[in-house]
Amino acid sequence: MQCHKFVLENFTIMTKYLFIFAFLSAATVNAQESWDLQKCVDYALENNLDVRQAEYSVQNASTDVMQSKYQFLPSVNASGYYGYNFGQAIDPFTNQFAQNTVATGNFNLSANMVLFGGLQNLNRLTQSQYSEQSSEYAYKNVQYLTSLAVTTSFLQILFNEETLEVATQQLETTSKQIERTKKLVDAGSAPQGALYDIEAQYAREELAQVNADNQVVLSYLSLKQLLRLPGNYDMEIVIPQELDSASLALPTSLGMVIQTAYDTYPSIKSNEYALLSAEQQVKISNSTMIPRLSISGSLGTGYSGNSREVTSTTITGTSPIGFVESSLEPVVTPSYTQEFRTKGFSDQVTDNFNQSLGLSLSIPIFNKMSNRANVNKAKVNYSIQETALEKEKQKVRQDIEKAYADALAAYKSFKSTEKGLTSLNEAFNYAQKRFDVGMINAVDYNVAKTNLFRAESDLVKAKFDYIFRMKILDFYQGKSLVL
């Protein structure tokens, strides 16, 4: 019995823990994560593939700078060979014909350094540094464009959310009006046609709400795709309570905005450094027609299996080689035999050790006009890059002028719509009161309501259009894209 009680108590405790765990897990899975604009931008900059690819380009450019610095150092190379010679050949170390199989080896260490090469290394280093700066600004430009795309998508969600809210409020108002109209029809104070008209208006507004809701879903999907999030990821953006009014004020001078963009905008700076890099390429091409002075040196040694040395000498007798003229005494020389052995590897390496040091001067005289052609190509590439810079400046200036004009027009439209909305609100309230007491029909009431809905929608559109244009101006001035 006690055992049964113990098992029952533990089973109850385990059931409680399992229930709590399941509840927390479900809460975690279903939790909707909130995203403000800054979080969206930061996440996109970390995960966007275009940003990542531009970052890799910067890394390659940094490697080129490092490699250019190393060009000032001498080149050092080592080589070694060990093999066998078969058949008749001249032994390089004994300078004798060898007909047997001979093992040979040689080992070399050489160094070469350019003393003067028309400043090519210095110009290449400067060029690589300019290219690195160009890549860094190109990387920053991709970050800017990604931030602007995310901001645009974020603003689109805010616009669609407000449009949905306006449509929902209109639908709620019409729903209440249907209830009032039903009571009036039941009491005989309003014709049945008035109820049909207001119900038709409700159907149209319900469709508008469905369309607005679909636009919210699509704008969320667009933002998720920019952030490389799955389409079914559950997210909710943080709607700012108040927009920074200071950031929504039009710049006092259009020329100041353009000049600021010329001085700081990443795509322009990237093209400026690319132009400087092209200028250095012209200098490098010109330097190929200047004499080149180099210093070189080497250390070497070798080994031959045919190199032999005497180990012992034994005198075996004498042999006559002539006579003394005065006495006719014979002149003899000793005869002997010798024993040989292959000279040791370490001894040969020491004995065959050699060194060399020299200067070389290379003077270009005629190279099939290839150097001159490279100079001409470099000059043309410089002109191309110069045109690209001017083209980018022109594009930025035109974009800023258009954004400024659009922002000014959107601001005027916003203020005009805001004034008109106040009047339409009063007109609708007056029409609603008259409709409630049966002084106007449903058609006139729906006209007033439609006018109000259209004005509210136009106000939302004008407001976000103005905000978007102002963010573009902030973008070209290098300001943070915040709300």
Disulfide bonds with the S-S distance in Angstrom:
none
